[in-house]
Every structure is written in structure tokens, then in C-alpha cells.
Amino acid sequence: MKWTILQLITASLIFINMWSIEYLSKTRNHLPSTGEWTATNSSNTTFFIIVLVITCFFLIFIFESKKRNSFFEHSVWNIIPKLCGIVGVLSIILFLLGGTMGPIMIWVEQWRSLIYVFLVYFLFLLFLFMFSFEHKRKRFEQKTEKTLVISYMWTLVLFFTVFFLL
């Protein structure tokens, strides 16, 4: 029971974080000469936000692994890497199509916080894919907590490479 409560607190931290970023960004807009607004967040701030969200996912998964009847012992983890890959590719395609030809850009203009929902969704898919791939590979060789730490580190290395080296 205490692990579920800690999971709920961590999930609410993601929500509170995204709300506070949206609230603070309303006062941090820069007015260019054209009269439209642009956000003034640096790449370091964006990287910090992404690391914070991934850390929350990591904590949620760690708390799940501490439970007596953990979901990570289920046989469905054999197909989760394929499922995450398919859902991820379809999500990216739908997001790009919806943003270029569909209503997503209009929705984001009306509800700016929707972009945070997309960010959290794609970060969750990525972390879930990394964990499920590593969990399937080393399922019977190591503890789930160690697999989670390895997945967390690989996800951070991936984002570090994307943000600072490219």
C-alpha cells in the first residue's frame, strides 16, 4: 500500500511540475518586434525538465518493483518492447501528421499545456521501451531494480547525447 501511495505522489509531482512550468512561462515570454510571443527557455532548462520527468518515471517503476506482486513479473513483458516500438512509431507519425495537416497546432495554441502532455507521453514511451528491452534481455539474470537503474542511465545518456553533442 505504501508503494502505491508513493507512486501516486510521484505521478502528482509530474503534474505539479508541468503546471508550475506553464504558470511560470506565462511571465517569461519575450515579445519580438512582430508582436507575437516566443518562449525564452534555454536548452539547459529543457534538459533539466526532461531529466526530472524521467526521474519521476524511474521512481514510479522502482516503487512498483518493491511491491510483493509486482507487474514486472508478468509474462506480458516478453512482447512489451515490440508493442512500445509499434505504439511509438504510430504516435510519432500521428503527431507529425496532426501537427502539419491536422488540428494539433490549433489545439496547442488554445491549450498550451497540451504540449506538456505530449512531452510526458513521449518520454514515458521512451523510458518504457528502454526498460522493457533491458528487462526482457536480463529478466532472469538480475534484479528488476538493477535493470531499472541501467535503463534510467541509458535514457539519460541518450538525452545527454541529443541535447549537448548534436
N, C-alpha and C positions, 0 to 999 in steps of 0.2 A: 504494500500500500504506500509506503513512504517513497518508493522509487517512482511510482506513478505520479505522486504529488510533485516530486522534483522534476519529472518530465513536463508536467503542466506548467510549473513555474518557469522552466527554461523556454518552453514554447511561448509563454506570455512575454518573456524578455525579448524574443524576436519581434513580437507585435509592438511592444513598447518602444523598442529601438527604432523600428520603421516609422512609427508615429512621431517620435521626437525628431527624427531626421526631417520628416516632412514639415513639422511645425517650425523647426529652426531654419529650414531652407526658404521659408516664406520671407524671412527678413534678410536673407543673404543673396538676394538676386541683384544682378548687375543690369542696369539699363543701358543698352548700346544706343548709338545715335539713331537707329531706325525706329526706336520706340518700343521694340519688343524686349522681353526679358530673357536672360540666359542664366543658367546656374553657374556658380563660381566655386565648385568643389574641385579640389586638386585630385590628382591620381593617387596620392598617398592616403587621402581621406577615403576615397573609394575602396582602396585596397584594405584599409582598416575595417571598413564596414563589412566587406566580404569575409574577411578573417573572423570577425565577430559572429556573423551568421553561421559560418561553417563550424566554428567552435560550439555554438549552441546546438547544432545538429549532432556534433560529436558527443556532447554531454547527454543529449536525449538518447542516443544509441548506447552510451555507456550505462546509463541508468536502466535501460531495457535489458542489457546483458547481466545486470546484477539480480534481476528477478529470478524466482525459482523456476517458473515455467516460461523461459524466455522464448520469444518469437524466432530467435536466431537458430534454434534447434529444429525448426520445422523443415520439412523436405522441399518446400517451395523455393528455397534459396538456390536450388540447382538451376532453376530457369529464370531467376531474377536478373542476372546480367543481360541475357537476351531481351527480356521484357523491358528493362531500363533502356537498352540501346534502341529498341524499336520505338518506345514512347518518346525518348529524347529526340530522335531524328524527326519523328512526326511532329513533335512540339515545335522544333526549330523551323520546320517547313511551314507549319501553320502560323507561327509567329511572324515569320518574314512575309508570307503572303497576306496575312491580316494587317501587317504594318504598311505594306506598299499598296495593296489594292483593296484592303478591307477596312473595317471600322476601328481597328485598334488605335490608330493615331488620333482619331476623333475622341475615342473613349479616354485616352491618356490626357488629351487636352482638357477634357471636362473633369476627370478624376485623376489628378497627378499621382496619387498614391497607388494607382493600378500598376505603375512601373515597378514599384517595390514588390508587389505581389508576384510579378513576372520574375524579378530578380531572385526572390526567395524560392520560387518554384524551380527555376533552372539550377540554382545552387543545390537544392535538395536532390534533384535528379542526378546531378554530377556526383555528389557525395555518396548517394545510394548506389550508383553504378560502380564507383571505386571500391566501396566496401563490399558489395555483393561479388565483385570479381575476385577480390582478395579472399573473401570468406569461402567462396567455392573452391579456390585453389588450395587453401590451407585449412580446410574445415576440421579435419581430424588430427592435424599436426600441432596446432597451437590454440591457446585460449582465445575466446572472442575479443577480450579486452586488448590483447596484443594485436589482433587483426584490425581492430578499430584504430589503434594508435598508428599503425602502418598506413592505413587508408587516409587518416587525417593528415599525416605528414606528406603523403604523395599528393593529396589535393592542394595543400599549401604550397608545395614545390611547383605544382602546375601553375597556380596563380602567380607565384613569385616570378616564374619564367615569363608568363604572358605579360605581366604588368611592368616589370623592370628591365627585361632583357630584349623585348621585341620593340 
